[in-house]
Amino acid sequence: MDETDCVVVGGGPGGAVLAYLLARAGRRVTLLEARSDFARRFRGDSLAPPVMEWLDALGLADEVLARPHATADAFTWHTPTAAYRIADYGSASRRFPHYVLVPQPEFLGLLTARAAELPGFRLEMSARVNELVEEDGRVRGVRYRAADGEVREIRAPLVVGADGRFSQVRRLGGFGTEELGAGLDILWFEVPRRDGDPPLSGLDYFSVPGAAVVALGQGATWQLGYIIPTGTIAQAREAGVGPVVALARDRMPWLGDRLDGLTEFTQLTLLNVRITRLPSWYRPGLLLLGDAAHVISPVGGNGINIAIADAADAGNTLAAVLGGDPADLDAGLDAACGEFEVRRRAVSDREQRAQVRSERGSLDRMRRGDPDPVRILKLAAAFPPVARWVGARAASAIGIPAPSTQVLAGPASVTGPASVTGPASG
């Protein structure tokens, strides 16, 4: 049986960020990731300007930018007759006036590599949590199946579930969920990016009456997302890839022969868009964050950023408590996690309400065959200062706090007793 200060379950952006921050603050932390690598495809990878500023404060922004990436300086809605630059990120940050689109394997590989240089950090890949360890009404650790098939136990005063929208920790912890409704799902695929491609804004939405496709710049590729009403995957599968290819050819004819390889429906990756709220994110000894606590839809591209902001807040808060008096640890964790939930719930609730309105409106317009954005968005696009205000407000809505003094003043990058078990990319 192992012991540590904190067990973080889930090696996505929220979990990797929290584990890095706790290790940087001098705490012992074990990060358990169920997969054997970080090769996540078609997952959130658009880092908002405030997140880039936060990474810069930690000394990581330049390392992120040294990895393969693209930038998006605006969100643009393209109809058959016009293009509306609805949100301009030029005023969102002085140094980073754009979203940075970096593939998740690159971002997660960087974070865990830096964490592995810090004493007390341990990463286990292919570690599948199957049970919570509970004593006297508190969670005291987890049992998991390791990469070698052995069932192991690790004890900690706090377990953090950061394992995404289909969270195993959430299920094991008995947390109830409330579905707020989502009107749209997305079928993703990717094609190579070429030097002669048009200089799009990087976050582009192409609509025609009754259909739409999203285009995200990804450095070497374009990620394309074909939007369908929620619950219509069976009909889409029956129709095959024909409508997808036809729409992409119609709205992005410059893709040319790059669409020739999309011939089978199995080449598309379905992202079920859900917007889920939990009555509580915490029970004694167990905290949820990111999509495990509040599923954010891809609308606006802020799911990853809110997860990182959750982790930034939790890192600031928990680093101090986990280093405090052991006699007061349980009470301190209860208070800190409760305060964390209050702060971060205000952000996620606001984002989810906006997403529900946006998705319902988009679905209604799609069903009516109206490809245009609503009038208020057209007005924003017509006045560049308003579009810049919209962009800055949307980016800042994630509410990421500055790194705490304790995090910033933690141990420098020193190769110590940290370890990585199992294969990992990055």
C-alpha atoms as one frame of an Amber mdcrd trajectory, in Angstrom:
protein
   0.000   0.000   0.000   1.334   3.441  -0.982   0.647   6.776   0.665   0.732
  10.274  -0.799  -0.733  13.722  -0.131  -3.171  13.657  -3.044  -4.302  11.187
  -5.687  -5.461  12.773  -8.948  -7.446  10.455 -11.213  -7.424  11.436 -14.871
  -4.479  12.699 -16.903  -6.395  15.184 -19.037  -5.749  18.937 -18.876  -7.398
  19.465 -15.479  -5.737  16.509 -13.801  -2.300  17.112 -15.315  -2.369  20.799
 -14.366  -3.416  20.091 -10.775  -0.789  17.377 -10.321   1.911  19.680 -11.701
   0.898  22.544  -9.400   0.801  20.391  -6.276   4.183  18.876  -7.100   5.584
  22.323  -7.802   4.332  23.456  -4.383   6.251  20.594  -2.767   3.387  18.181
  -2.186   3.455  14.474  -2.910   0.989  13.683  -5.677   0.193  10.603  -7.740
  -1.514  11.037 -11.107  -3.398   7.971 -12.380  -4.296   7.846 -16.071  -6.402
   4.988 -17.422  -4.974   5.147 -20.936  -1.515   4.016 -21.997  -0.720   7.337
 -23.691  -1.994  10.891 -24.123  -3.064  10.445 -27.752  -6.443  12.110 -27.438
  -7.998  12.977 -30.790 -10.671  15.602 -31.313 -10.545  16.847 -27.730 -10.390
  20.436 -26.521  -7.047  21.996 -27.361  -7.715  25.735 -27.706  -5.901  27.573
 -24.910  -7.501  30.951 -24.175  -5.448  34.155 -23.861  -5.834  34.271 -20.032
  -4.642  30.643 -19.818  -1.585  31.533 -21.876  -0.908  34.453 -19.510  -1.233
  32.073 -16.556   1.171  29.623 -18.200   3.536  32.516 -18.800   3.499  33.348
 -15.079   4.577  29.751 -14.445   7.341  29.962 -17.035   5.624  27.480 -19.376
   4.146  29.618 -22.157   7.273  29.671 -24.315   7.554  25.896 -24.006   3.947
  25.514 -25.152   4.624  27.771 -28.121   7.712  25.737 -29.005   5.431  22.740
 -29.609   3.433  22.312 -32.850   0.507  24.708 -32.648  -1.685  27.185 -34.493
  -3.335  30.419 -33.395  -6.864  31.750 -33.796  -7.360  35.504 -33.532 -11.158
  35.445 -33.931 -14.303  33.379 -34.202 -15.805  33.859 -37.654 -19.253  32.719
 -38.824 -19.370  32.126 -42.602 -22.687  31.969 -44.464 -23.111  31.486 -48.230
 -23.327  35.281 -48.614 -21.195  36.840 -45.852 -18.545  36.299 -43.179 -19.140
  37.684 -39.676 -16.133  38.220 -37.398 -18.199  37.845 -34.245 -15.496  37.644
 -31.569 -12.086  39.271 -32.032  -9.454  38.276 -29.442  -7.098  41.160 -30.203
  -7.898  42.869 -26.885  -7.979  39.721 -24.745  -4.264  39.848 -23.896  -1.311
  42.093 -24.699   1.122  39.228 -25.345  -1.355  36.538 -26.438  -4.102  38.223
 -28.525  -5.376  34.874 -29.767  -6.283  31.354 -28.762  -3.413  28.883 -29.067
  -4.452  25.561 -30.584  -1.987  22.926 -29.433  -2.751  19.196 -29.691  -3.555
  17.682 -26.306  -0.785  15.060 -26.477   1.741  17.891 -26.794   0.277  19.915
 -23.934  -0.134  16.952 -21.588   3.296  15.611 -22.463   4.855  18.961 -21.567
   3.040  19.253 -18.229   3.831  15.743 -17.071   7.446  16.019 -18.207   7.887
  19.155 -16.121   6.062  17.588 -13.176   8.343  14.539 -13.384  11.313  16.810
 -12.680   9.821  17.715  -9.306  10.226  15.702  -6.088   7.163  13.802  -4.978
   5.430  13.484  -8.356   4.442  10.102  -9.719   2.541   9.272 -12.893   1.031
   5.858 -13.575  -0.318   5.148 -17.048  -2.773   2.322 -17.760  -4.002   2.666
 -14.170  -7.734   2.002 -13.990  -9.430   2.996 -10.750 -12.134   0.525  -9.757
 -12.808   1.254  -6.089 -12.681   4.042  -3.526 -11.114   3.337  -0.145 -13.485
   4.641   2.524 -13.202   4.825   6.300 -15.601   6.467   8.760 -17.516   8.238
   6.006 -14.424   9.694   4.316 -12.638   8.699   1.129  -9.068   7.766   2.053
  -7.690   6.569  -1.265  -8.340   4.349  -4.286  -7.758   0.830  -5.533  -6.772
   0.471  -9.161  -5.612  -2.091 -11.661  -2.087  -1.244 -12.761  -0.527  -1.779
 -16.172   0.812  -5.178 -15.091  -2.682  -6.334 -14.084  -2.022  -6.140 -10.350
  -4.626  -4.470  -8.125  -2.973  -1.823  -5.970  -4.079   0.542  -3.254  -2.897
   4.064  -2.613  -3.935   6.128   0.408  -4.265   9.907   0.556  -6.227  12.479
   2.559  -7.729  13.698  -0.715  -8.713  12.045  -3.996  -9.479  14.334  -6.947
 -11.591  13.045  -9.824 -10.503  14.795 -13.018 -11.412  11.935 -15.344 -13.746
  13.698 -17.733 -17.348  13.648 -18.808 -17.727   9.890 -18.288 -16.007  10.021
 -14.896 -15.500   6.699 -13.146 -14.677   8.521  -9.909 -17.967  10.414 -10.102
 -19.817   7.131 -10.490 -17.935   5.422  -7.656 -18.519   8.427  -5.422 -22.280
   8.247  -5.919 -22.658  11.800  -7.242 -25.983  12.561  -8.883 -26.133  14.370
 -12.207 -28.624  16.658 -13.907 -28.731  16.829 -17.689 -29.367  20.412 -18.805
 -29.953  19.359 -22.393 -27.855  19.718 -25.511 -29.170  20.172 -29.005 -26.146
  19.347 -31.132 -23.558  16.591 -31.594 -20.419  16.762 -33.721 -18.825  14.300
 -36.145 -15.103  15.074 -36.334 -12.493  14.251 -38.943  -9.234  15.837 -40.056
  -7.412  16.614 -43.283  -3.868  17.852 -43.971  -3.205  21.574 -43.918  -1.268
  23.059 -46.858   0.734  26.242 -47.280  -1.649  27.663 -49.858  -4.793  27.325
 -47.713  -6.787  30.512 -47.041  -5.773  32.465 -43.928  -8.891  31.743 -41.902
  -9.269  33.119 -38.376  -8.610  29.651 -36.922 -12.014  29.175 -35.297 -14.455
  29.151 -38.198 -18.098  28.109 -38.513 -19.455  27.472 -42.025 -23.234  27.241
 -42.357 -25.746  26.576 -45.082 -29.503  26.176 -44.695 -29.996  23.126 -42.484
 -26.333  22.180 -41.929 -22.998  23.453 -40.632 -19.347  22.469 -40.335 -16.691
  23.818 -37.966 -13.057  24.269 -39.044 -10.258  24.467 -36.474  -6.704  25.258
 -37.511  -4.333  22.664 -36.042  -0.919  23.517 -37.404  -0.367  20.543 -39.713
  -4.083  19.680 -40.041  -7.572  21.070 -40.177 -10.035  19.542 -37.729 -13.491
  19.598 -39.293 -16.660  19.030 -37.307 -19.948  18.222 -39.022 -22.832  19.266
 -36.783 -25.923  17.109 -36.353 -28.933  17.389 -34.027 -28.508  15.372 -30.838
 -29.924  11.874 -31.142 -29.718  11.675 -34.934 -26.542   9.609 -35.228 -28.489
   6.635 -36.619 -29.878   8.746 -39.457 -26.440  10.253 -40.106 -24.878   6.792
 -40.232 -27.536   5.632 -42.691 -26.855   8.661 -44.919 -23.131   7.929 -44.859
 -20.304  10.376 -45.479 -21.874  11.824 -48.632 -23.566  14.824 -46.938 -20.425
  15.524 -44.883 -18.152  15.567 -47.911 -20.667  17.574 -49.949 -20.924  20.312
 -47.323 -17.161  20.528 -46.855 -16.623  20.741 -50.631 -19.308  23.398 -50.962
 -18.054  25.667 -48.167 -14.319  24.923 -48.423 -13.666  24.056 -52.075  -9.939
  24.736 -51.583  -9.693  21.434 -49.676  -9.809  19.733 -53.084  -8.504  16.182
 -53.169  -7.990  16.091 -49.397 -11.617  15.042 -49.016 -11.225  12.088 -51.383
  -9.997   9.875 -48.558 -13.175  10.301 -46.501 -15.164   7.330 -47.782 -16.420
   5.446 -44.716 -18.620   6.619 -41.847 -16.301   4.808 -39.440 -13.658   7.440
 -40.238 -15.760   9.998 -38.355 -15.440  10.423 -34.593 -18.660  11.236 -32.740
 -18.491  13.727 -29.901 -21.670  13.472 -27.854 -22.321  17.007 -26.688 -23.637
  16.974 -23.145 -24.199  19.744 -20.633 -24.353  18.169 -17.181 -24.630  19.762
 -13.755 -23.977  18.119 -10.383 -25.706  19.135  -7.131 -22.353  18.784  -5.356
 -18.719  18.372  -6.383 -17.383  17.287  -3.016 -17.851  14.707  -0.332 -15.379
  14.195   2.520 -12.044  13.215   1.012 -13.217  13.351  -2.616 -13.327  16.350
  -4.964 -14.393  16.567  -8.620 -13.249  19.172 -11.129 -13.379  19.835 -14.857
 -15.850  17.787 -16.886 -16.120  15.280 -14.034 -17.884  18.045 -12.068 -19.616
  19.977 -14.851 -19.713  18.780 -18.435 -19.100  21.742 -20.731 -20.069  21.428
 -24.399 -17.596  22.307 -27.189 -19.582  25.503 -27.883 -17.149  28.388 -27.459
 -14.143  26.089 -27.084 -13.812  26.836 -23.360 -14.250  23.375 -21.846 -10.495
  22.806 -21.639  -9.933  26.332 -20.340 -12.489  26.025 -17.565 -10.955  22.679
 -16.556  -7.517  24.313 -16.394  -8.933  27.237 -14.422 -10.555  24.759 -12.007
  -7.187  23.087 -11.543  -5.409  26.423 -11.106  -7.835  27.402  -8.342  -7.653
  23.968  -6.712  -3.851  24.003  -6.878  -3.657  27.355  -5.111  -6.111  26.243
  -2.435  -5.016  22.669  -1.800  -1.268  23.306  -1.801  -1.603  25.349   1.381
  -4.021  22.996   3.128  -2.110  19.797   2.310   0.987  21.352   3.833  -0.738
  22.328   7.065  -1.171  20.766  10.489  -2.090  17.055  10.128  -4.409  17.335
  13.130  -6.545  19.858  11.272  -6.193  18.339   7.812  -9.642  16.809   7.375
 -11.458  19.928   8.551  -9.185  22.109   6.453  -9.849  20.056   3.332 -13.599
  20.134   3.913 -13.572  23.916   4.197 -11.187  24.458   1.281 -13.072  22.168
  -1.107 -16.372  23.790  -0.190 -14.977  27.245  -0.893 -13.445  26.029  -4.147
 -16.805  24.693  -5.311 -18.584  27.966  -4.568 -16.050  29.964  -6.571 -15.836
  27.655  -9.563 -19.540  26.750  -9.696 -20.336  30.388 -10.405 -18.141  30.174
 -13.518 -19.366  26.799 -14.790 -23.039  27.586 -14.164 -22.744  30.818 -16.138
 -20.977  29.059 -19.012 -23.492  26.216 -19.084 -26.475  28.577 -19.149 -24.951
  30.428 -22.094 -24.243  27.158 -23.893 -27.780  25.861 -23.437 -29.158  29.095
 -24.922 -26.661  28.999 -27.782 -27.264  25.362 -28.685 -31.034  25.655 -28.550
 -30.897  28.756 -30.717 -28.520  27.129 -33.216 -30.659  24.008 -33.435 -33.787
  26.084 -33.999 -32.113  28.067 -36.772 -30.759  24.887 -38.365 -34.228  23.331
 -38.386 -35.686  26.501 -39.914 -32.995  26.518 -42.583 -31.557  29.873 -41.478
 -27.749  29.898 -41.868 -27.229  33.380 -40.403 -26.167  34.252 -36.841 -28.689
  36.051 -34.649 -29.014  39.799 -35.094 -27.010  40.773 -32.013 -24.029  38.783
 -33.297 -24.330  40.434 -36.687 -24.227  43.806 -34.942 -21.118  42.770 -33.023
 -19.432  41.790 -36.284 -20.418  45.109 -37.882 -18.535  47.134 -35.254 -14.940
  45.949 -34.650 -14.705  47.502 -31.137 -17.773  45.504 -30.122 -16.322  42.311
 -31.608 -13.122  42.928 -29.618 -15.175  43.446 -26.448 -17.068  40.194 -27.114
 -13.797  38.335 -27.656 -12.148  39.716 -24.519 -15.228  39.012 -22.408 -15.587
  35.455 -23.703 -11.930  34.703 -23.037 -11.920  36.182 -19.535 -15.115  34.371
 -18.520 -13.123  31.303 -17.463 -11.967  33.186 -14.347  -8.492  31.701 -13.972
  -6.694  32.911 -10.811  -3.027  33.871 -10.755  -0.646  31.219  -9.391  -0.300
  31.493  -5.618   2.929  32.523  -3.960   3.254  28.998  -2.603   3.049  27.480
  -6.070   5.472  29.992  -7.555   7.925  29.647  -4.669   7.855  25.842  -4.626
  10.830  23.648  -5.406  12.620  24.454  -8.623  12.761  21.871 -11.391  14.960
  19.210  -9.828  15.188  15.598 -10.893  14.161  13.727  -7.760  12.224  10.661
  -6.692   9.485  11.299  -9.216   8.545   8.422 -11.480   6.498   7.503 -14.520
   5.050   4.015 -14.772   3.910   2.719 -18.118   4.323   4.217 -21.600   3.504
   7.874 -22.124   3.944  10.231 -25.037   5.492  13.670 -24.818
